[in-house]
Amino acid sequence: MTDDDVRTHVLPHQHMLGGPVRALHELTRVYGYIHTEHLPIVADVFNISVAEVRGIVSFYEDFKTHPPARTTIRVCQAEACQAVGSRELTHELEAAYHTKLGIRGNDVELEAVYCLGLCASGPAVQVNDQLIARASVAKLQATS
C-alpha cells in the first residue's frame, strides 16, 4: 500500500457531498480498516486537519482502526430487540465465544449495534455481512 494507491481510492470522492466519509468507507472496503497512514492522505485531499479525519473515524462505528476479526457479530441492542431477548442473547454469545461485547476475542468480535432493520423479528444479529432474524446461539453456530 503506497500513498499513491490510497490517493487513488480517495480522490474520486473529493468533490462529493460527504466526501471524507465516502472516502473512508472506500478505504475500509479496500483495506479492511482505516490505517494510521490513511489519515494524513485523507486530510490532504479534503484540505482538513488530521484531527478532523480522526474525529470522523472515531465518531462512526463502522470505521475500524484495527484489522477486523475473522468473524464480527453485531448484536442489536435497541429497544425492540431488547424486548425479545437481545440482552440475554448477548450474554449467551459472550459465554459461547469467550469474549465480551466490544472486545475482540479468539477470532470473534462482538459489537453492539442499534438497529439492523429487523425490528419485527428480533433479536437481530449481523454475522459479518449476513443478517439473522430471531437469532440464537444455536442458529449462529449453525450458519458458521
Secondary structure, DSSP 4 states (H G I P E B T S, - for coil): --HHHHHHHHGGGTTSTTHHHHHHHHHHHHHSS--TTHHHHHHHHHT--HHHHHHHHHHSTT--SSPPPSEEEEEE-SHHHHHTTHHHHHHHHHHHHT--TTSB-SSEEEEEES--S-GGGPSPEEETTEEESS--HHHHHHH-
